[in-house]
């Protein structure tokens, strides 16, 4: 099993154990190194004192048996101390094979060298100096003296090996103990997360109102709890919208389906003429067209509300698009006794067909509810990197209660505003809002004193 598949408690335990073991290992290595350096310093001081003593003995004892006896007395009861003395290139004391190994780089005065002699590890140094050596019946003379002095480091090595074993055992036990404690701490620390997981697991469509505790969890989990609560709030809101939409869709589909079923059953109840069957089929075709438009509108809403990329983004001259729609709605306007007027200019980057449909929905809505003899005004403005379009008509004032829900799917305002000739399904303004938002814009409506204004604002991203 890979590390990524381990539980969070196991991960924290492993990581905590590794960190603890690494820290303890570093501490153990540091202690061992410091102890070894301490022994080196002790040996340097010890050998330095012995070297000065040897130099004194050599200066005072002269040569021959007197010097050897004096040096033997000095080395008595000093096990592990090795000495070699040369005077003017002649060996006067000590074994002749006690040779200091040549170091790889020059040594400073007082630097120690380690080498092997007779199967023993030695640490020492060699020093050459001019000494005033006493001679029998003659005054002291300056002689070249070389002293090689070393100490056996076997005792140090045994102590360091024992200490390393003790540190290794302690490291192993400490790592195991830290692993157990880390597991316990991780379980206790992650208990709120487990409680949040259990609550999230038990959440169903009927318990979306439940929220995670924010104040009773650690600060590190509070942000996660708040994010989960926000997610539950969005799910609850979207699920409620889905339920409302399902109910509205069922209500909207019930009428055309019922009409189709009734007309078909009536037509099949008895034998009829070809013209009567044709009338029934024509009526059914109208209902099918209405259903097809509703399905197409719902597909468009689903695409735009899911944040798909615009199929074709291009530079759009809004004045040209509005004028083209004026030409299309001219016959309807003349029939209603309404005049169309355009003011200003604006530009934006977007999908031409989608923007034209959004403007067309607003124009169709304005013509449907405009008073006879009034003017439907489209105002365009282009400033501060935004394109603004207002569609204004004169007619009955919309109750402020309905304004916030005008862009909801299948929503209809006061039945008094219903137009008997309308075959819409209450999706026009919802589609318009989805198109505007897919372009990164906003749409709003205000109505007062018999004047209703729909405002679309598009950011002109090309010029930002």
N, C-alpha and C positions, 0 to 999 in steps of 0.2 A: 504494500500500500504506500502510495506516495505521500509526502509530507502535506501536500495540499488537500488530501482527503481525510486527514486526521481531524478530530474534534478540536474546538478552540481550547478546551481545557487541557487536552493532551499537548497541543502546540505550546501553550503557555508553560506547562510543566517542563517540557523538553527544553524550551528556550531558557527558562529560569535555571534549570539544572546546568545547561551548557555555560551560561554566563557565570554562575557561581563556581563551577569547576575551573573555568578559565581564570577567574580572579584568584582563586585559591592556588592554582598551578603557578600563576605569575608570582604570587606572594611566596610560595615555596621556593621557586627558583631564585627569587631575590634574597631570601634568607640564606639559602645554600651559598650563593655567590658572596654575600657579605661575610658569612662565616669563613669561607675559604680565604677571602682577602684579609680578614682579621688574623688568620694563622700566618699568612705571608708577612704581615707587618710584625707580628710577634717574632717570627724567625729572623726578620731583618734586624730588629732591635737586639735579639739574643746573639746573633752572629756578629753584629757590629761591636757589641761589648766584648765578646770573646776575641775578636780580631785585635782590638786595642790592647787587651791583656796579653795576647801572643806577642804583639810588637814590643810591649814592655819587657816581657820575659826574654825575648831575643836580644834586646838592647842591653839587658843587665847580665844575662847568664853567659854571654860569649858564645864559644863553639864547643864542639866535641861532646863528651859524656855529660858535662855540666848542663849544656843546653837541652840535651835529650831527657835528662832526669827532671829538669825543671818543667819541661813540656809534659812529661808523663804525669808528674804531680798535678799539673793544671787540668789534664784530661781525666784524672781519676774521678770515678763516680759520675761521669758525663757520658752515659750510654747514648749511642747514636750520633756522636759528634766526631767528625772526621777532619784531620789536619795534615797539611803538607807545607813544609818550609824550605825555601831555596835561598842560598846566600851566594851572590855573585855567580849565579847559574849552576851552583852545585847543590844537590839535594842533601839537606842536613837532617831532615826529620820527616817521617811519614812514608806511606807506600808510594812507589814511583809511578804506579798506574792510576793514581787519583787525578784524572785529567778532566778539566772542565770542558764540556762540549761547546764548540764554537757556536754562538747564537747566529740567527739569520740576519740580524741587524745590529749595528754597534750599540753597546750598552752605556748608559750614563753611570757615573760613580754611584755605587751603592745598589745598583740593580742586581737582582738575584737571577741565577740560572738554575734550571732543573735538569738533572741527568741521572743516568742509572750506573751504579757501581756495585759489582758483586751481587747482582740481583736485587738491590735495594734502590728505591727512589730517593735521590738526594736533592737538596736545595741549598745553594751557597753561592759564593763568588770568590774571585781571585783578585788580589790587590798587590801592586808593585810599589815599593816606596824605598827611600834612602834612609837607613837607620845608622845611628852611632853605636856600633857593636863593640863591647869591651873585649880585649884580648889580653892574654896573660903577659905580664911584664912589659906591656906596651899601652900607651894611652888609647882611648876609644877611637875607632876610625869609621868613616862613612862607608857603609856597605850596601849594595843593591839587594833588597830583600823582597822576595815574592812569597806571599802567603795564600794558600788555597784552603778555605774553611767551608765546611758543609755540615748539614744536619739531616738525619734520617727523617723522612716525612711519613713513615708508615703509621705512626700513632695518629697523625692528622687524617690520613686517608681512612683509617678504621672509623674514626669519629664521624667524618663526613658521610661515609657509606651508611653508618647506623642512623644518622640524622635524616638522610634521604629516604631510607626505608620507613622511618617513623612519619615523615611528612607525606609520603605516598599513601601509607595506610590511613592517615588522617584525611588526606584529600579524598580517598575513596569513600570513607564513612561520611564525610561532610557532604559529598556530592549526592550520596543516597539519601541522607537526611534532608538536604535541600530539595531533592525531588519530591519526597513525601510531603514536606511542608508546602512546596510550590503547588502540588496538586490540591492540597486542602485549601490554600489561599485562593487558587484559581476557581475552585468550585464555589467557595463562599462569595468571591467577587463577582462571579458570573451568575449568581442566583437570580438577581433582577432580570437579567437577559433571558434566563430560562422561563421566568414568569411571563415576560413579554411574549416569548415564543409560544407558550401554552395558550395565552389569551388570543394571539393571532391565529393559532391553529383551530381554536374553537369558534372563530368568527364565521358566521354564515350570513346569508342575505337577510335573515331575520334579526341579526344582532349587529348590524353595521353601526348602530348608534353607540356601541361600546367604545370607550376610549382608553388608551394606555395611561397609567399613572405617571405624571410628570414630576410632581413635587416629592414623591416618596422614593425616587430612584436616584442613584449617584449622578453627579453633574455630567459625567462622561456619557451616560445613557439618556439624559434628559433630552438632548437634541434628537437622538434616535426616536425616543417616545413621541416627541412633538412631530417629527416627520411622519411617523406611522399614523398619528392622529390626523394629520393633514391628508394622508392617503385615504384613511377611512372616510374622512369627510367628503373627499372627491368621489370615492366609490359610492357612498350613500347618495350624494347629489346626482351622480350620473345614473345610478340604478333607479332613482326616483324619476329622473327624466326619461329613462328607457321604459319604465312602467307607464308613465303618462303618454309617451309616444305610442306605445303598443295599444293603449286604450283608444287614443285618438285615431291611429291608423285603422284599427278594427271598426271604429265608428264611421270613418270615411269610406272604407271599402264595403261596409254593409249596405249602403244605399245603392251604389251601382250594381253590386252583385244581386241584391234583392230585386232590383228592377229587371235585370237580365233574366233571373229565374222566373219571376212572375210573368213577364211577357212571353217567355218561351213556353211555360206551362199553359198559358191561355191559348197560345197559337197551336199547341199540340192537343188541346182539349177536343177539338173537332176539326173536320176537314175544311180548309179555307182555299180561297182563290190564290193565284200566283201573285196578284197585286197586294193582297193582304200579307202574304208571306214576305214579299219584298219590303213592305212597310215595317214589319217586325224586324227583319234583318237590318234595315237602315237604322232603326232605333237602337238595336243591339250594337251596331257598329259605332254609334255615337258614344255609347257607354264604354265600349272597348277603348276608344280613343281617349276618353277621360281617364280610364285606368292606366293606359300606356303613358300618358303625360304624368300621372302621379308617380308611376314607377321610375320614369326617367328623372323626374325632379328629386325623388328620394336617392337615386344613385348619385346624382350631382351633389346633393347635400353630404352624402357619405364620403365622397372623394374630397370635397373642399374642407370638411370638418376634421378630416384625418391628416391635414397638413401636407398634402401632396404638392410636388413642385408644379408650378404653372406650365401647361403644355407648350405655350408659345409666348415668350416675353419680347415685346417690341415697343418702340416709341409710339404713343397714341396722342393724337390731337383730339381732345374731348369735344371741341366745338364742331369738328367734322362729324364725329359720331352722333352727337345730339341732333345735328341738322339732318343726318340720314334717318334718324328715328322720327323726326318731325315729318319727313316725307312719307314714312310708313304709316304714321298715325293721323295723317292729315284728313283722311276720309272719316275716321272715327270722330275727330275733333269737330269737323263740319256738321256731322250728324248730331253731336251733342250741343252744338252752338257754342263751342269753346275755342278760343284763339291760343295759339302756341307762340311763345316768344323766348328768344335766347339773348343772354347778355354775358359779355366777357369771354375770356379764353383761358385754357389750362392745358397742361401737358403732364403725362406720366408714363412710366414704364410698366407694362403688364400684358395680359392676354386680351387681345382686342375683342374676341367673341364673348368672353365672360364679362368684360366691362360693359359691352353693349347690352348684354342681357340684364345686368343689374340696373342700368339706366332705363332700359325698356320696361322693367317691372315697376319702377317708380313712376314713369310716365303713364303706364296703363292704369296704375292705382289712382294717380291724380286725375286723369280723365274720367274715371269711373265715378268719382265723388265730387267733381268740380260742379259748381253751379252753372246753369245755362247763362251764356253771355259773359262769363268771367274769363280770365286769362290764366293759363298754366305757364308759369315763369320758371325758366332754368337759368340760374346764375352760376357762372364759372369764375374762379379766381385762382391765381397762381402766385404764391408768395411764401417766403420762409421755408423753401424746399418742400412744400406740400401743395397738392392740387385739391381744391375744394369745389364741390358741386352741390347746389341747392335746387330742389324741386319744390315749387310753392304753388298751391292751389287754394282757391276760395271755395268754402263749403262748410258743412256742419263741423262744429268743434268736437274733437275727440275727447272723451272723458279722461282726465288725468289718471284714473284708475287703470285704464287699459294701455296707456303709453308704454310702461315697462315690458309688456308682454306682446306687443305688436309683432315682434320679430320671432316669436316662438312658432314652432311648426304646428299647423292645423288650428292656430288660435284665431278666433274671430271676435271682433269688438261687439259693441252694442248691436243687437239684431236690427235696430232702426237704420244702421248704416249699411246693412246688407243690400246688395244690388240684385234685383231679381234676374237680371240677364247674365249674371256672373256664373261662369262654370269652373271657377278656380277651386282649389282644394285647401286653401289657406297656407300654401307653401311659397308664394311669391316673395314676400318680405323676408322669410327665413333664408331663401336662396340668395337674395340680394345681400343680406348680412354675411353669409358664408363667403360669397365672392369677394366682398370688400375686405374681410378679415384675411382671406387667402393672399391678398395683395399687401397685407400689413397695415391696412387702414381701419377706420372706424366709421360707424354710421349711427345717427341719432335722429330723433323726431321731436318736434314741439308743435303744439296746437293751442291756439287761443284766439278769441274774438273772430271765429269763422275763418281763420287762416292757418293752414297746416303746412309745415315745412319739413321735408326730409333732407338731411345733410350727410353727404359722404365726403370723407377726407382720406386722400391717398398720399403716402410719402413718396416723393420723387427720388428714388434711390440712385438713379443715374447721376444726379447732380450733387449728391452728398459728398 
